[in-house]
């Protein structure tokens, strides 16, 4: 499925001849939208495939309750075959989150015979917008808009269809697919409990909150 918003173009395609695919879910806007589109494609095309939700959960800033709600929302809406939710602890101890995610992804993909995993990471906003945010940005994401969306790994292939698009694109796709109801179930903020009233309201100050407000014209 080809998708376009202004000059931003990408494609979401279910790999052929696969019995199982994974999708990494964080509870955020990007992975939740990607899950919606994947479920839509599977259902509309009656693809015989099992979907494996995968989540690295930080116990200090837990995303698991949000992810579970999002999975349940999709289960109620789509006739899709689901595997058990794969969850591991990736608490940000000494900056090892990325390594923990990689190690667990490798372990579980080999165990479950999963050769492809979707990931909803987007590009950073343009540099001038980053400056408005105060010059801080997510270092693990890129400004380059010409990146591969299919990345070979130790266990198979990581699919990142949002690699070259930003939050403006994501907001446009929520409207295009008429799934804006899903937004209220997502959580983008990375503020701690004391900054978010025990995770009941966004902090409105972290990079992810500012990015969401920019993308959805809330500033």
N, C-alpha and C positions, 0 to 999 in steps of 0.2 A: 504494500500500500504506500503510494507516494504522497507525501505531505508537504505543503508549502505555505509559508506566511511571508509576504513581501519577498525579500531576496533570500530568505532562509528556506532551504530545501533539504528534505531527508526522506528516508524510506524505512518502513517497518515490514520485515518479511519473516515468516515462520520458516525455519530451515526444513527442507524436504527430507523425506525418508527418515524422520526421527520419531521415536516412540516417547521420548521424554525431553523436555526442555526446562531450564530453570529461569527464575526471575528474581533478582536481588531487590528486596523491598526494605525501605527505610522509614516509611510512613510519610514521606515528603510528597510534594506536588508532582515531581518529575516521574518517580517510579510508579506512583499511583496511576497517573495518566497512561504510562506505558503499559501497565497491567490491563487497564480498560481497553486499550486498542488491541492488544494481543488477544484478549478474551473475545473481542468483537470479531476479529479475523478468524479465530478458531471456530466460533459458533456459526458465522455466516457461511464459511466454506466447509463446514462439517469435517474438520480435520481431526483425525483419530490420534490424539496426542495427550500425554499427561503433563500437567503443569506443576512444577515443584517450586513453591515459594521459599525463599532463602533470606535469612535475616541475621546480621551481626548485631547483637543487642548490648548497649552500654548500660550497665546497671546503675551508674551514677546519673546518666541522662537517658532513661529507658525509652526506646521507641516501640518495644514489643506490644504494649497495649493498643497503640495507634495502628500498628500493622495488622494486628488481629481483627480490629474493627473493619479495616479496609478489605481484608480478605473475605470476611463475612459478608460485606456489602456486595462484593463481586459474586460470591457464591449464590446469593439471593437473586442476582440479576442475570447470570449467564449459565447456560447448560454446558459446562466445561468439566473435564475430568481433573480432579485435584489429588496430588500426593500430600502426605503429611508435611506440615510446615517444618523446614529445617532451620534450627536456631542455634547460634553459638554465642559465647560471651566475647565481645571485643572491647571491653572496657578500656578506656584510653590511659592505660598504665605505661608511663615512660615513653609515650609516643609510638607504641607498637601496634596501633589499630590496623594500619594497612597490612602489616605482616601477618597479624592474626587472621584478618579476612582472607588473605591469599592462601594461607595454610589450610584454613577450614574449607574454603571453596574447593581446593585441590582434593582434600580428603573426601568430602561428601560427593563431589562429582564422580570420583572414581568408584565410590561405594554404590552410587545409584545409576551408574552408567549414563551420566549426563554429559553430552558433548558440546552443548551450547547453553550459555546463560546470558539473559538480557540484563542490562544495567542502565538505569535512567539518568546517569550523570550528564549534565548539560555543560555548555561552554560558559565562561564568565561573561558578564555584560561588557560592552565596549569600554575602552580605557577611560574615556571622558566621564562615563558613569561611575567607574571605580573611584575616580578622583572625588566625585560628589560624596561617595560613601566614606571618604576619609583616606583613600589610598590603600585600604586593606582589601584583600580578596582571598578566595579559596585557592591555596597554592597547588592543590592536587588537580585542579581544573585548568583548562587552557584558554588563552585569548585567540590562538590560531583557529581559523574556521575552515581549515582544509585537512582535518585529521581523518584517519581511517576509522570507520565505524565497526570494523571486524578485526579483533585483536587476538592473535594466536597466544595460547597460554600452555602451561605444563599439562593441563587436564583436557584442553579442547579449545573452544573459541568463545571469547567474550564479545557480546554484541552490544554496541553503544550507539543506537540510532540518534540520540540527542547530542552526540559529541560536538557537532558544529552548529547547534542552535542554542538560543538563550531563553530566559524566562518570558520574554515577549512572545516568542513562538509557543511556549507552553500554554500561556494564557489564551492565545488565539485558538489552540487546539481544544481546550476545554469548551470553548464556545462552539467550535465547529462540530464537535461530537455531542453537544448538548448534554454534557455530563458535569455541569457546574455544581450540581448537588454534591458531588464527590469531594469538592474542595473543603467543605466544612469538616470532613472527617480526617483531613491531613494535618500534619504538624511539621513546620519547617524550622522553627526556632531551636537554637542550641544553647539557650540560656539554662542556667542551673535552677534548682527548685526555688531558691530564695529570690531569684530574679523573675520568676514566672508564676508566683503564687502557687507553688507546688505543681507546676506544669498545667495550670488551668488557663493561662493567658500568655501570649507571646511577649517577649521582652521588648520588642520593637527597636532594639539597639544593635543586635548582632548582625553580622554580614548577611546571614540568610534571611533575616526579617527584612532588612533593607532591600535585598534583591527581590523578594516576593512583592513588596510594596511597589517597587519600580516596575516589575513585570506586569503587574495587574493594575497599574495606574492608580495606586492608592497613596501617591505622594503628590 
